[in-house]
Amino acid sequence: ACVPWRRDKMRRDGQEQLKQIERHKYLVSQRLGRDIGWEEAARDWIDHHAGTWRGWWEEQPESGA
């Protein structure tokens, strides 16, 4: 079983990641003039932004790292 702080961190990380993917979906859809859909947005965000975002996120106090 997960210790409470780890469970809380995983929840925070996941929630913030979902917000970032939603934002990415909106921006790319606006740029392309069509809704790219959530799965395409998630794949694109993971491929192009997840690594950089993770490094930034872990430095933020709200990440709980």
Secondary structure, 3 states (H helix, E strand, C coil): CCCHHHHHHHHHHHHHHHHHHHHHHHHHHHHHCCCCCHHHHHHHHHHHCHHHHHHHHHCCHHHCC
